[in-house]
Structures are given as structure tokens and as C-alpha cells.
Amino acid sequence: MIANLKLSVCKNHHFFAYTRYILLIILLISFKLEGQYQFDFEIDSSGMGRCLGSTWIQVPEQRWSCDTMHPIEGAYSLHHSYDSPEEGCDYLVLWCDPLNTREPFSYSFRIRHGFAPSSLNNWQLALGASFNDGSEPNIVSGLVLGINYTGSDDLVKIWRVDKGEAEVRCTTTLNYQEQVGRDQAPLFLLSGDGDGSLDLYWSPDPTAQLAVWLGSCRVDEIDWGRQLIIRHKYTASRDRALWLDRLVLEGHFVQDTIAPELSGVEFMDEFSLQLDFSERVVISEACSFRLYSEDKPSGLNPDSLRVIEKGLVISFPEEIPNRVPHQILLEGVVDLDGNLLRDTLVNVLRNEAQWGDLVFNEVMADPDPAVDYKEEYLELFKRSDYPLNMEGWQLQVNERSYLLNNSNVEPGDFILIRGITLPNDGAILSLVSKEGTLVHATSYEIPWNGPDWKKEGGWSLESPDADQVCRVSANWGYTNDRGGGTPGRENSNHSIRVDVEAPVLLYAGLGDTRDIFLHYSEPIHFLQDLKAAIRLDPGGAVPDSVLLIDPLREILQLHFPEDFPDWPKYQLAVPGFGDCMGNVSDDLVFMAGAVSQALYASVLINEIMYDPEEGFPEYVELFLPGDKILDLQDLAIYLVEEGDSADHPIALSTHSRLIKPGQYLVLTESAPHLMDSYELELSGQWVEVEGLPGLNNSSGSIYLCDRAGNVVDYARYSDEMHMELLDDPRGISLERISVKRKGNEPDNWHSAASIVGYATPGRENSQSLMENDSDLLLDVAPEVFSPDNDGYNDLLEITLATGGNDWVIGLIITDLQGNRIRVLANNHLAGPSVSYSWDGEGQNGAMQPMGFYVIHARGYRPSTGEQWIRRRAIGLVYR
């Protein structure tokens, strides 16, 4: 590695009065002398040659040779002789003894490039370099001399390379293409004086011209590598056109007598670890590596070894368990000069992040108007006992990713993340390690029960208990800290929570013809050995794969080997699954099947809470009659105020969500708000509909439609549809009385009973009608009467069989247009049976004209809250 390489701008003299000359090296014997490496690349008559011995390494192999094709000097030159079918970048690496740079040194060479240089066709030589010969070879460090290592201006330059990154340290005025060309083979010489200065010289033709000074730079400190590297980059049509000759390295090369030292151990993945040494080591038959643990006292041998720059990558045939102490024994490790590392036993621990190591602990999504904190932030809390480094980790906010900085975190640390964009209304957050492990995931949203003045902004959301790693932030709340947040310290609402609730299967959905998705109430842990317990009947099919869907891991995908049979219904048996705290759900069997098209009246609007009590949510309840299975994603809803036209529909689900026959679903803006308000259990009946607009508090219309906009059901609501006895309908829902009658009939709706709390979300309506009891409850005789005082059918007899005491009765007669004609009973107290008669007179005492009329009977029992409505058409004639 080269450190503190400082450059004074290359100085080029445009006059030759100060031209400095050096003596050319004339001893070109191709073997190493004391203080010198020399290569003329000649081959002796035996053909065995001394051209490229074992000290040279070709990467890739067989790209360079010593041949007689247009040699620069003598009979042979080093030649890039590989005929490549594609572009490439080839290296030739020479291993040297360490160079003492505190004494004068130099290296020189002659070179010929047969094509015009470019960013894709160029050459370089690196001195004092280190090389990575892995899957993507590159120069790791060193001083690089050449053209177009970066850029494409064709000027001869010197670069400093550190950790693979190149920095120009000296730029000369020598344009290789214009001043050298394709045919010349100039000599270049770089010399150091031992005190940090470097000078660069060149000669267009060293056989006729002395070398001319090109420029200089200063090097204060260099941690030299031990490699000389020749690099050639080329296109497919520009290969086999680089020659080198007369390569000479001079200086004080110090023989290495010091054994290598083990400087570090790092796990690369679950099978491999990297050993770092003080210098490059070699693999020989004497090398031995063995991994020990309590479970493997006899040790485990690696199945592969790979040398990298100053290190080894050792891979084992079995996965090394995470966070299980191991020891590795190293024997027979030597460096390039044969110096032996004494046998070494090292403690190692694979420490990869796992679920819950770090957790999201606080969110400031909306700092405006600011209390004390003016910018958005996320706080993480380090809850596990193992230190971690977050280099290469990613934070995901919905679909947007952020790469985190290289940070070491210790147990108990708070980590603040700033400079990110957090949606004010909520988002899904996930934290992923560099190994791709999901470390934590949660979601945040505006708390429905938070005070309105905190919802305006400036207050963070806090997790009450960081150890509840499977709870989403629906359980979080606004900070109680007077500064608006607690970044970097314990949350203001911290408390120890005990999770004893098992996951709840909320609903199922379908993917393609082979996939079923199970949606749970919280993240679950699925063990693959439970896969065999999942069974689809009839037929007994078992899924061939079961996957947890990231990031929240609340969804289980079951993939079956064959398409689902075309059955209207089938049963899926599912075993119990555990959550993060070990709470296991019960085994269950639920019904699924082929999805039917949503037709008119196949789904009904069944209950409407349009004007709730303060602090309670609005909702619309749906009911699925019949025996068909539908999919909620096929449905949408319009909410229309009285007198307005229908706006765009709101989709009820963004994904498949099966509705089973007889099921009630409640559409609302916040399911937690609904459950809290009406003391409801966790269930898949509660459907949060994104973008659901508010219901008008006095009247309106609701349209349920399919994807094509075809109406499936339609209902009107208004205050007038409530029971007449109510002083104020606020907080009382309207319930559908009969599923066989239309939803737009006002008298098919009634106020929910007081005994059920004036609302029945997710269950049978308190005012539902048994469809076959109308004739038993309301009886008229005759159905056609003639009030003409002739003694025959002059009166209409109306009998109400209530079946009990304490009924409050209302009895009204209207014409077919709904105009009130006569009130026979207004809040009359009745017993098990009561009779009324009508003589054909209106409320004003006048006889009514011949025609058809409607009897409206309504009953209410205050002691139980029971209510009913009945209607019967009758005829009035005169003889």
C-alpha cells in the first residue's frame, strides 16, 4: 500500500539546457544479480528458455510468451500473443524481494504498442504493487506508469493506486499516440533517490538517443508491495500488439527472513472464512487447517483453499453455525520465501446479524411544526448481546432503499438515521444486513387514538418495548417527552410488555392456479418440517414449497405442485405456527374454493354506521348470502352524498382476499380503532380500506360494484330511516332487515337495538327478519273490504300476534305513493295478540276512495331491544 503519496505538479522543461541524462543500462542478462532483476526475454538454443520462469504469474494463463515476432531487441521479446475472440484485460505479475526505498532505486523497460491507444486499448506497468487475482483481477495498490489507466488523453502518467482506487500523481506532456506512435519502442525509466523523490525519463530510441527527463513527483511514505505488474487492456481487434524488452529493476532488495503473522479472521459467509496475514502466503502440501467446536471435537477439514492478497479464503463443506464458538488450527503456513508461521490455534465466531438484533425504536416522520427536533429521523436500538458492523446494510422505506454507513454498534446502543424521507402518513420499514438477512421490519402509521394536536406534527412515535420485536407500530404511541422525541435515549413511554397472544389467521387469498396466501395478524416463524402437515382436501395435496413473504413476514405463501382442481369448495388444514415470542396458534381447517363472479345481490350492504359517537369510527358492513365464494379484490365502493353524482370507486382490496358464504366484513378506515371502540376481537372481518372517504352525517348513498363498474348492491341511508321514537340517531347504526329485499327500500332498514349497544359490526343484525314469519305476525281479513255499511265486509280486521308482552306498537295506513292516510296505533302497549280495525276513513274523517292501500306495522320491545317491521297490501272497494 502507498500512503501519503504527495505530488508536486509535474514540471516539464521546454528548453534542453537543463536536460538531464542518465547512463543506459547495458547489462541485459536474464537472471537476478545482487540488487538487480534483469530480463531480456531471450530463449536459449535448447528451447527450454529463461523467458518466463516460476516467478512470473499470468492472469489469465497463456496470454504472454517470448517469441520472435517483431522483437524489440535480440531474437526474442515479451509479447502479448493471445488471439482473443473478445475484449480483455490481461496481467503478468513478477514476485520480488522487498525493495528498500530508503536507498536509490530504479526500474526501466522498452515497450511497443502496435495500435493507437484509447480507453479500451492501453498498457501500464506497476511497481511496488499488490495484485488481486480473484474473479475480477485488478491492481490493488502500487505506482502505475503508463497510458489511459484512467481517462483517454493518451498522455504518459503516473497513478497512485490504493485499495483499487486510482489517483493521478504526475501528468507529463508526452502524448504517446502523437509522439511515439505504433512503430517505435521507447525506453522509460523511473528512479527514486531514497528520500521520497521520483524522476521519470524516456528515450524514443535508446540505441541512438539519451533518456530525457519528463517530470517528477514526491513520495513521502510508501508501504511497497512485492510485485511488478504488466497490464494490457485491449479490444478483440486490437490484441497481440504489445511487446516489452530490456526490463530492469535496480535497488536494494532485502531478503525476507521474517515469518508471516496472522493479523485477522473474518467470516465471508456461512461456509467460508478469510485469514489475513502480514504478508502473502502460499499453499503447500504441508499446510493444514482444521475447525473445531463442541459439536465437532475431531475437527472439520476445509474442502477448498484460495490465496488472495495477503490472505487465504478457506471454505468448509458444512455450514458453520452462527454464534457458536469455534477454534481453527493453522499448521504449515509459509510465506513466499519459505518462512514458517508457527502452529496457531485461534478462537473464531461467526457473528452474522439475525432477526431482532437491532429494532426500529422511534420514528420522527413529521417534524413540522417543530418542537425541539427539526428533521426527520429513525432510531434503532441494539438489543442483542453481540457487537455488529453495519457496513453494507440497507434501510428500506416502502420501495426506497438507503445504504447505511460503516458503523460499529454495541449492545444497548441507539443508532440515529437522518437524511432520509419518511412519509407522514405511514410506511413499511425494513433493515437488511449485507448478507441479505432481514434484521427487523415494522410499519408505522398515525395513531387513531393520538391527540389531534400531536397529529399536526412535531412529535415522534415511540415503541413501548423494544423486546416486542414482532409487533408493528400500531402498538406505538406519540412520545410523552416535552421536546417532541427521545432520539438517542430511552423512550418516554417505555414499559415492559408481555406477549401471550398467538398469531391469528385473518384471511386467505389466491395467487395463480397453484398458490394460496395465508395472512396472519403478526410475523410468524415457519419451520419447514411443518410443511407436511398442510393438506388440501379432498385429494390430500401437500405444498411443495412454503415461503414467508418479506418484509413483515405476516404472509405465508403455499405453492402446490399441480393446479387446483375445479371444485367449488375445498378444505385446507393448517398447523399452528409460532410468533417471535413462542406463542403458537391452534391447528385449524378453513374453507376455500373456486372464486365466483360478483353478481347483483351476491354481496349485500348490511349495516351502516354513518354518524358515530365522538371518538368512534364510521363503518359499512357487508354480508355474503348464498353458497358462493367471492374475492374482495373484485369489489369497489362508491360513497355518494345526497344530490351528488357518483365519484370514482374505491377498491376494497389491493390483493386477493376470499369471502366465505355467511361471512360479515366491516369496511372502515382503521381496524384497531374499530376493535377498540366496539370491544371486538382480532379477526379477519375488519377490512381497512385505504382512501375510504367519510360518510355524510345525515344522508347519502352507497354503491357496491364489481371491477367493471356493474352495481352489485345499492343502499340509501338517512336520519328519517331510524325509529321514530329516537330523539337523536347519533351513534346508532342502520341495520338491514331483510336480505331478500332491496337495499334502497327505506323501510328495509331499522335502527340497531339498544340491547346490542346500537351497533352490531361483524355479526347478525339485531333487526334481521326471519323471512317466513310475516303471515304469522301480521294478519288481515278480509284482504279486500267494502266500507259501504251494507253489513258485508264493512271493516278491515288487523291482528298482530307478537307472542309476548310489553310490545310497543305502531300501525299506519298509506296509499301506494306512501302518503299517510290513517294512524291506527302510535306507541300502543300490546300483549301477545292485539287487533285493530279500519273503517275506510282517513285521518280527517273522510272516506277514502276505492283503491289499493298498504298497512305498515312496527313493533318495539324496550326490555330486550327487539324490533320488527311488517307490511301488507289490501284493497278498498265500494259495491
Secondary structure, DSSP 4 states (H G I P E B T S, - for coil): -EES---PPPP--SSGGG----PPP----SSPBTTEEEE-----TTS--SSS-TTEEEESSS-EEEE-SS-SSSS-EEEE----SS-EEEEEEEE-PPB-TTS-EEEEEEEEESS---SSSEEEEEEEEEEE-SSS-EEEEEEEEEE-SSSSS-EEEEEEEETTEEEEEEEEEEEHHHHTTTT---EEEEEE-SSSEEEEEEES-TTTS--EEEEEEE-SEE---SEEEEEEEE-GGG-S-EEEEEEEEES-BPPP-SPP-EEEEEE-SSSEEEEEESS-EE--TT-EEEEE-SS-TT-B--SEEEEETTEEEEE-SSPPPTT--EEEEEESEEETT-PEEPPEEEEE------TTSEEEEEEE----S-SS--S-EEEEEE-SSS-EE-TT-EEEETTEEEEPP--EE-TT-EEEEES----TTEEEEEEE-TT--EEEEEEEE--TTS-HHHHTSS--EE-S-TT-TT--GGG-EE---TTS--TTS--TT-------PPP-EEEEEE-STTEEEEEESS--B--GGGGGG-EEETTTB--SEEEEETTT--EEEEE-SSPPP--S-EEEEE---B-TT--BPPPEEEEE-PBPP--TTSSEEEEEE-SPPTT---EEEEE--SS-BEEGGGEEEEEEETTPPP---EES-SS--EE-TT-EEEEES-HHHHHHHHTPPS-TTEEE-TTPPPPPSSEEEEEEEETT--EEEEEEEEGGGS-TT-S--TT--EEES-TTS-TT-GGGEEEPPGGGTT--TTS--TT---TT-HHHHEEEE-SEE--SSSSSS-SEEEEEE-SSS-EEEEEEEEETT--EEEEEEEEEEE-SEEEEEE-SB-TTSPBPPSEEEEEEEEEEETTTTEEEEEEEEEEE---
